[in-house]
Amino acid sequence: MIALVRSSSAASAHPALHALIFLFGAGLAGCAGETGILVEVTSPDLVVPSDVDALRFEAVGPAGVMAQGVFPIASAWPHSLAIRPPEGDDSGSVSITVVGLKAGATVATTTVASSFRSGETSTVRVVLSRCVGAACMPMDGGMDLGVDLGADAGELPDGGVDDLGSDDGGDVDLGSSDLGLGDLGTTDLGSADMGRVDLGRDAGPPDLGSDLGPLDLGVDLGASDLGTTPSLVGSLVISELATGRLSGSDEFVELYNRTAVPLDIGGVTMGYRSSAGASYLVRATVPAGTMLPAYSYYLIGSVGYTGTPTPDLPMAWTSGFASAAGHVNLARGTETIDLIGWGVAAIAPEGTAAPGFSTDTSRSYERKADAASSIASMTSGADIARGNGHDTNDNGADLIVRATRDPQNAASTAELP
């Protein structure tokens, strides 16, 4: 049976990703003349359904998560997912994460990247393999980080890994394993290729897809590929925030990764702006190299923080947040990732402000799990362990007010939506 999932996000910076369409089925075939990406999933060591009984797919664009879906599987490999762009718009790149699940638990995960090409259905092959632990590294590993600018003549297929952004059959192409006539001696410029010159014919097994010409069109879209830090907008949110209680300084800001892939949050700053202030003043900076696993939390605490659990970034600031009204934001460089404004006097919230208090005692602001979440469902009901991923850019609609604070840190249990 084929299932259909449509993204409802309207926050994308790229119109081609406004309405991705997922079509799922065993052995689903691409259609000639249609623009799309066909993701074919298989595994050498995971048996369906004893090892894997469902697949989670997630598409991530420049603005963050664009669409996702979970599909039960019962028949043998392969299984396929067709991704179609909106009608009339066949541009745009997309990073696709495939997660193998057994009874809801992660068994294996792989991330690939590709691009829509007008009038073509490109095939991206994903190989899932058994792994141990909650965080499974993608098989691609981000190793092929450069665009192959050599003028491949097409006499023989390239035998390196990930020229097309998918899992090739050979070892990592370090720019020195090509031995003959395929590449014409032009230097590969990616960081993983190490700047060495390809010398010609590939000695390794052939690619699963042949070279497409002077430029490889399926370039991996990781941070090292692009030479810049990827945007966290739509992926990282403020999930809970507490102002200073009666002491005036017992405060924390909790972050949540609302995606199925780890995020590099190094260099993210947390800033405070008074209710009528002109700008944000940085109160904390996340250390470089900090990775936040999928659906996990990161806790930043003030000097006066007295609660549990222990902050991942403790004693980060001394001056307090006003209980009646104010703003807290997350940013990296000049990009604002997320912000919360509270109190009627706050002049720059997202949408409408959350309510403020003359004294906050033990209260906190917590992001909802979804649009239907309530104070009761988030504090003692069905949504208590479903994460804090609801974000419509309206603080008044996206947050509840907890009577008792409940911070979580990186060691807390990950919470899937």
N, C-alpha and C positions, 0 to 999 in steps of 0.2 A: 504493500500500500504506500502511496506517495503522500508525504505531508508537505504543507506549504506554510512558510513563516515569512512575514513581511516586517521590515524595520519600520518603526514609527518615529524615528528621530528626525528632528528638523534642525538640529544644531550643527550639522556638518558644514565644514568650510568648503567642501567639494560637492557640487550638485550631483555628480554621478553616483554618490553614495547615499542620497536621500532616501531611496526606496529599494534597497537590495532585495532580491527575491531568491529564496532558498528552495530548491526542489531536491528531494532526497529519495533514494531508492537503491536497491541492490543492482549493481551493474548498469546504472543509468547512463545512457549514451548522449553525447552532445549532438546538436542539430546543425547541419551545414548551413552557413550563411547567417547564423545568429551570433550576436555578440555575447560572450560570457566566459566563465571559467568553470571547468569541470574538475572537481577534486575527487580523485580515486584513492580510496583508503584500503590498505591491506596490512597483513602482519605475518612474519615468519614464525612466530612462537606463541601468539595469543589465539586461543580457540574460542569461537563463537558457538553457544553463549556461555560456556563454562568459565571462561576467563574474562570475556567482555560481553555485556548484554545491552549496551547503549553507547552512542557516540554523541558528544557535545561538539557543535561547531560554533565558532565565533569569528565574525568579520570585524576588523578594526581598520578605520580610515584615519586621515590626518586629524580629525576632531575627536578620536577615541572610538568607543564601541559603537558600531553601526547596526549590527543584527546578530542574533544568536538563537540557537535552537538545540534541543536534545531529542534524539531519535532512537527508539528501541531497535535492536537488531537481533535476528534469530537465525538467519541463514549464513552460510559460509562466505568468506571474503571472495571478491572485493565488494565494497559498498561505495556509493558515489553521491556527491552533492553538486548540483548545478547552480551557479550563482549568476544571475542576470542583472545588468544595470537597468535603470529606468529607460523607458522607450525614448529614443531620440538623443540619448546622452551616453556615449560609449567610451568616455575617457575616465581616467582615475585609476589609482592603485589601491590595493586592498591586501592586508595581512590576515591570514586565515589560520586559526588555531583549531586543531582537532584533538579531542580528549577522549580516550577510551575509558568507559565506566563499567564497574561491576557493582550492582546493588547501590548505586549512587556514589561509590568511592572511586577516586582517580586511580587508574591502572597504568596508563601511559599517555604522554602528550607530545605533540609535534606542531611546530609553527612553520608555515611556508608563506611566501609572498609572491604576488603576481600582478599583472596589469590587464585591464580590458583592452582588446584590440578590435577595431571596427570590423564587423562582418565575420569574426572568427570566434570559435569556442576553443580556448586554450585548455590543455590538459595539464594538471598539476598532480603528481603522484605523491602520496603520503604513506610512509611505512611506520606503523606503530610497533614498538618493541617493549617487552616487559621491563619495568624499572622498579626501584624500591624507594619508598618515602613519599612525602606529600608533594615535593617539588621535583618533577621529572624534567630533565633538560631536553629541549628539542633535538631530534636527531640531526637536523641541519647544523645546529651549533653556531650559526652565524659566521661560519668559516670563510665563505666566499663573499668578500666584502667589496669587491671592485667591479666596475664595468669593463668587460673585455673589449678594448678598443682596437684590437688587431683585426686586420682585414682578412677574416677566415674565408678561404676560397671555396670551402664546401666539398673538397675532394674526399675528406674523411671526417667522420663525426668527432667532436671534442670529447676526450675521456676524463676530464676533470669533474669536480663536484660542484653542483649548484650554479652552473652558468645560466640556467633558466630559472633559478629560484626554487627548484625542487630537488628531491633526493636522487642524485646520480648514482651510478653503480660503482664508481671508482673511489680512490682516495682523494684527499683534499688537493685541489689544484694549486700548487705553490709556484707555478710559473716556471718550473724547471723539469717537470716530468714529460713535457711534450718533446718528442724526439725526431719528428720528420716533417711532413708536408702540410699538415692541417692548418696550423697558425703560421703566419708569414713573418714571424720574428718581431712583431710589435710588442712593446712592453705592456704587461697587464698592470693597471694602475691601482688596484685595490690594496688595502693594507694587509689582508691575509695572503695576497699573492707575493708579498715581500719585494715587489719592484723588480723581480727577475724577468728575463726575456724568455718568452716561449720560443722554442727552437724548431717546432714543426709537428710531425706526426705524433698523435697521442698513443701512448703504450698501454693505457688502461682500458677497461671495458667501455663500450660506447655509452654515450648519454642516453637516457630514456627519451629525450627529444633532441633533434639535431640543432646545430647552430643556425640562427636566424639571419645571419648577415654581419655587417660591420659592427653592429651594436647588439649585445645580448639584451633582450627586452624584458626578461623576468628577473630583474636585479633584486636581491634581498634588501629589505627596507629597514634593517636594524640601525641603531645609532651610529655604529662604525661605518656602515655603508654610506650614510649621507654626510658624514663629517660634522653633524650637528646633533644636539640633544633632542629627541623626539618630544612632541607636545604631550602634556599630561592632562589637557583640558578634556573633560568628559570621562576620564579614567580615575583620577584621584580627587576625593572630596573630603571636606570637613564633616566627620560623622557625628561628633559630639563635642560640645564646648561648654565650659563652666566658668562663670565669673567668680569674684573673690569671696563669697560667703561673708560671714560677719567679720572675719579677720582681714578682709580686703585683699588678700594675696594668695589664697588657696585656689589656684586656677589650673586648668589644663585645656589642651586642644588635641583632639583625637582625629587621626586621618584613616581613611579606608580605601583600599584598592578594590574598585567595583568591577574589575575585569578578570578573565580567566588566565591571564598571563602575568608573570612577575614584572614589576615596574622599578626602574632606576629612579629613586627620588632624591638622590644626592644633589645638593645645591638648592633644594626647595626652601624658600623662606616663609616664615609665618610673621605677619605684621599686624599691628593694632592701629586703628584710627578712631579718634573720639567721635561723638555723635555728629559734630559739625566741623570736624577737622578737615584740613585741606589735603592731607596725604597720609599714607601708611608709614609707620616707624617699625623697622624690623625688630622683632623680639627674639627670634630663634632662626637658625639655619641648619638644615639637615646635613650631616657630614657627607662628603663625596664618597661615592661607591656604595651607598646604602641601598639595598634591594628590598622591596616590599613584595612578598609572595602574593599569589592570586587570592582575592577575597580575604585579605588579612589587614591587620590594624597596626598603627604606629602612634605612640603616645608621647606628647611633648608636655612637660610639667614645669610650673613656675618654681621660684625659690621657696615659696610658702606652701607648695603642694604637700598634703598630708595623707592622701588616700592610698588605696591599693587598686591595681597593681603598680609596680615601680615604673616610672616613665622610661621610655627608650632614649629620650633626650631630656635629662633632668635639669632642674635649676637654670632654666633657659632665660628667664626674665624676672625682674623685680617689681617694676611699676605695674599696677593692676588694671583690669578691665572694668569700666564703669558698669554697675548693675542696671542702671536705668536705661542706657542707650549707648551704642557703640558699634564698631565693625571689626571683624578679624578676617584676614585674607590669607590665601596661599598663592605664591608667585614663584617663578623662576626667570631671572633676568627681567625683561620688560613685559612678560606674559603673565596675566592673572589667570590662575588655574581654578580657583573657587573662592567664594567669600560668603560670610554671614553677617547680616546687619540686624540688630534687635533694638526695640524701643521706638516709640512714635517720633522721637527727635532725631533718629538716625537718618541722615540725608542721602545715603547712597547704598541701600541694601540691594540684593537681587530681588527684583519684583517688589513685593511688600515685605516689611520688616516683621520678624518674630516679636512677640510681646516682650517688654522689659519690666523690671521690678525695682521697687525702691530699695528692697533688701532681698537677696536671693537665697538665704539660708543654704539648703542643700540642693537647690534646683540645678538642672542643666538643660541645654538644648540638644536634642538628638534627631538625626536625620531618619526619615521613615524608610521601611523596607520597600514599600510600594505605595501607590496612590491611595489605596483603601486602608492603609495602616492607621491605627488610632493609638491614643495613650494606653488604653487597656491592652491592645494586641501587642504593642511594643514592649510593655513592662511585665506582662504576665500571661500573654496569650500566644496566638499562633505565630506571630512575627518576631518573637523574642530572640530567635537564633537565625534569622533570615538576612542578616547583613543590614547595611545602611546605604543602599544604592539608589534611592529615589531622588532624582535631581531634575526639576523642571525650571530651574533658575528663578524660583519664587520662594524666598525664605519663609514667608508666612504659611505657604501651602506645603513646603517640603519638610518642615520640622515639627516635632512635638516638644512639649515641656515636661520633663521628668520631675517628679517630686523628690526622687532620690537619685543621685548620680551613679553612673555605671560605666566607668572608663575601662578600656581594653588596650592591651599593648601587643607587641609583635609576638610574644609567647602565648597569647590567648588563642583559642581555637578559631580557625578560619571559618567564616560563615558564608555559605553560598546563598544566592538569592532564592 
